[in-house]
Amino acid sequence: MSARPGVSDAPWRERVPENLGRDVTDEMAAYVERVPEAASCVATGSLIEGLGNGNSDIDLYVIQPSDGAATNPVAIGIRDSRYVDVEYLNLAALHKLADAFEAASADEVPAAFALRDFARYYRLAIAARLQVTDEGEALLDRFSTQRSSALFAPWSLTQAAVHLARATVARGLKDVPRAVVLTRRAAVWRATSRLAAEGEGYPHLKWATVKAARRFGADTPGYRSCLEGHDVTPATLDAVLAALREHIAPAAATGGDDVVWTLAEGVTTVADGDDLHLILGRRSIARVDGLRRVLVDHLAEGNSWSATVELTAEQLHVSPGDVRTTAAPLMRELADAGYVASAAQGGRR
């Protein structure tokens, strides 16, 4: 078997960004040398996208044949103060991911995908093909940055709406520090959605400001408009929340609005000063605070879930939709612990 080309004359050298340092391409070459000829190896991540810097990881995917090993965890190494992440993927599993993106409609996106799906899909779409089999070529040709961005824009807007609802409820509870953090996250998700619609679809929040600068120019009116609210402070919280509500439709949020919750059979509540405890049997006790406390108080008084949501919204001066969106994961956690039940499961009568 003839020796493979060295880093200086490897055909893939022309497929990676010209500004990659020799240390980066040397690391890539070292890993390509280890890849079996039946597998494919691609470079991806922020360095290939053109967003990375001197501290960015080198991200490599090794795509194994369909009849090969299943997807393995990421293998991480470090050389010369730079991380090299190598993830082993299965060809058949990646075809399923491509199938899902091809079949999905914008309306289905919030429930159909997680952030990790977008991350993997987009990274395959931008991947520099270092060593690729015929099967690998056919697979990679199915991944498109345009398709990813088209679906990531509505998905990100859903995340913005959920975080805005949570921020609004936190403000209603007078938990200003939490409201500020959630508002910043809502603003960055909203910026991410807008940037994806503009073709800047790299799916990682930490690059929002870099993508905005690349798309609009640093500190330009377009840049500031895109990132509005990402640097909110307690002093500007109310104004920023109001501004974001103008940009983010509450209807974009999802959160199990159709689920009706009750306290589970046998659950009692005990107040201890400012604390409230849920008790189930002799050994199961849970302290509830924040929104959970308000919701449980109303449920314990015999109110229906619908009435509980309305009463909570009035109490906190927020919308019922904000309450339902924020409550959904909290109630599911209590349900997993056995303290509340959905109407279908049967609750306390």
N, C-alpha and C positions, 0 to 999 in steps of 0.2 A: 504493500500500500504506500503510495507516495505521500510525502509530508504535506500537511496543509499549509496554505500561505501564511507567512508571518504577518504581524500587525501592519508593517509598512506597505505590503502589497496585497493584503486581503481585499477581495472584491467588495466586501461590505463596508470598507472604510469610507467609500463615497456615499453611503446611505445614512450615515450619522451626521449630526450637525458639525460644521467645520470648526466651531469654536470649542469643541471638546478637547481637553488637554491630553497630552500623550499618556499621562498616568491613567486616565479613564479608558482610553482605547487599549492600553496594555492589559488592564484588568479584564476588559471584555474578551480580548484575545486569549487570555489565560483560561477563562471559563469555556470558551468555544472549543478549545483543544480537548476538553474533557467530555464534550457532548457526543453521544453515540451518533453515527451517521444516519440511523433510522429515526432520530428525533430532530426537532427544529429548535432553534434558539434565537430569541429576539431581544433587543434592548428597548426599554420603554421608560416611562416615568417622566419626572419634571425636566431632567436633562435633555431628553429627546424632544419634549414639547417646547423647550427653549425658555422655560421659566426658572430652571434650577440655578444654583450658585456653587461656589467652591465647597460648600458643606453638604451638598445634596448627595443622596445615596445613588449608587449605580443599581438599577433595577433590571433584572433579566428574567425572562420566562423561558423555561424549557418545556416544549410541547411534545408529549410522548404519544406514540401511536395509540389508536383506540383499544387495541388488545394489550397494551402495556399496563404499567402500574397505574393505580388511581391517583387522583390529585394528592400531592404531599404538602405538608406545611412548608412555610418559607424557610429556606436555609440562609442564615446570615453570617457573613464573615467580615472581618475588618483588616484592611491593609493600608499602611501609610495614612492613618487617620481618616479613612473614607470607608463607609459601609458598602458592602456589596450584597444585595438581596437577590437570591435566586429562588424562584418559585416553580415547582414542577406541576404541570397541568396535563390534563387528559384530552386528547383530540375530540372524542365523542362528547364529553361534557361541554366543551367549548362550542360545538355545533348546536347543542341544545340552547346555550346562551344566545347564539346568533338567531336561532329560530324564535326565541321569545321576543327579541327586539324587533324582528321583522313582523311578528304577528300583533304586537301591542298597539293599541290606540292611545291617544293622549288622555282620554277619560279613564283608562285602565291603569295608567302608570303608577299613581300613588300606592295602590295595593299590590301591584305586580312586581315591583322591584325594590331592592334595598340599595343603599349607597354603594356597597361593595360590588353590586352588579354593574353599576355605571362605571365604577373605577376600573374594573377588569375589562369591560367592553371597550371603553375609550382607550385604555392603554394598549389593547390589541389593535385598535384602529390606527394608532400613531406609531406602532412599533417599527423599529428599524430591523430589517431581516438580516441577521448575521449568518445563520446557517438554516436553510429552510428546505424541507422535502417537498415533493409535488403535492402530497396531502396537506402539508402545512401551508403552501401557497394558496390552495383552494379554500382552506379555512380562513386565512387572514383576509382574503379578498371579500369575505362576507361582512367584515366589520367596517363601519363608516362613521367618521367624526360628525358628519351632518346628521345621520340618523340618531346618534347618541345625543347630540345637542338638542335636536327637536323634541326628544322625550325628556331630557334632563331639565329643560326650561319649566314645563308645568310641574314636574316632580319637585323641583327646588322651590317653586312658588307655594306648593302645599306645605313644605317645611317652614317657609316664612310665615304662613298663616297660622300654623300650629304654635310656633314660638311667639307670635304676636298675641295670640289668645292667652298663652301662659303668662306672658309679661303683663298683660292687662289685668289678669286675675291676681298676680303677685302685687301689682300696684294697688288693687282694691283691698288686699290684705295688709297693706302698708309695709310690705316687705320690699323696701326700695332697692337694697343691694341686689336681690335676686331679680327684681324687675329690670334693673339696668343690664344685668348679664343677659337675660332673655331677650331684651330689646336689641342689644347689639347683635345677638345671634339671628334674630328675625331680619335685621337690616342686611346682614351679610348674606343670608339665604335669598333675600329679595334681589340683592345685587348679583348673586350667582345665577339666578333665574334670568335676569335681564342680559347678563353677559353670555349665557348659553344661547339665548335668542339672537344675539349678535354674532354668534359663531365662536365665542370663547367658552368652549365646553369642558375644559379640563376639570374633573369633578372633585376638587378638594378645596375646602373653605379657606385654608391658609394662604392660597394664592389669589384671593379675590382682589386685593389691592394691586398686585402685579398685573393681573389680567386687565383690570380697569385702566391702568396706566398704559398698557400695550394697546388697548382698544381706543381709548379716548385721549391719551396724553396725560402725563402726570399733572395733577392739580389744575386741570381744566374744568370749565363748567360741566362738561359731560361726565368727567371723572367724579366730581363732587355730587352731582345729581344721582349717579349710579350708586354711590356708597353712602347716601344720606342715612344718618342715624348710626353708622357703625362705630362712632366714637362718642355716643351719648353719655352724659354724666347725670348724676342725680338732679342737678339744677335744670337740665334741659329735658328731663324724662317725659313730662307731660306733653310738651310740644312735639317731641319726636314721635311719641305714641300716636298722637293725632295725625301727624304727617304720614306715618307709615300706613295708617288706616285708609288714607286716601289712595295708596298705591296697591295695597294687598286686600283683595276681596275676602271677607270672612268665609264665603262659600267654598273657598279653596281648601279650607281646613277639613281634615277627616278625623274622626275620633270615636266611631261607634255610637253615633247619635241614636240609633234604633234600639240600643240595649237599655232595658229597664231594670234597675237595681233595687234590691231590698236587703235589709239585714238578714243574715242566714238564720235558720231555725236554731234556737237555743242561745243566741248571742245576746249578751246584756252589756250595758254601758255603765261605767262608774267614773264620776268626776272627782278629781283631786286637785283643788285649786284651779290653776289655768290648764291643767292637763285633763285629757279624757282618755279612758282606757276601754278597749273592747275585750270582753271576756267570753271565752268559749270553753265550756267544761271547766275542769279544775286546774289544768296546766297551761292553757293557751291564753296569753294576755298580749295585747298589742296597744301601744300608745299611739294616738292619732293627733295630729296638729295641722295647722294651716287649713287648706281647703278641705282636707279629709275631715277635720274636726267640724267644720261648718256643715258639711253634707251629712255626716253621721248624726249630728244633733237633730237635724230636721227629720231624718229617717226614723230616729228613735222616738220622736214625738208622734209617729204614726202617719206622717205625710207620705204620699205617693212619690215616686221618683220625679214625675213631671212637676209636682208641686215643690219638691225639694230644690229642683233646678231653678224654678222661678223665684222662690224665696231667697235662695243664695244669690242670684243675680241682683235682686233688689237690695239685699243687704250689702253687697260689695260695689254696687253702682256699676255693674258691667252687664254685658248682654248674656242671655241664656245660652247662646251658641258658644261664647267664650267659656262658660262654665262647663258645658258638655264636653267640649274639646279637651279642656284641661283635666277634667275629672276622669276621662276614659282610662288612661293608664293607671291612675291611682286606684280606681275601683277594681280594675283587673288584678292589681297586686293584692288587694284585700280579698278578692274572690279566690285567688290562688291559695291564700292562707286559710280560707274557710269562713271568713267573717261576713262576707256578703255573697249574695247569689243573684243571678239574673232571673227574670220572671219565668223563663223556660226551665230553669233548674229548681225553682221553688224556694221561696224564702220564708221569712217569719210571718205568720198570720196573726 
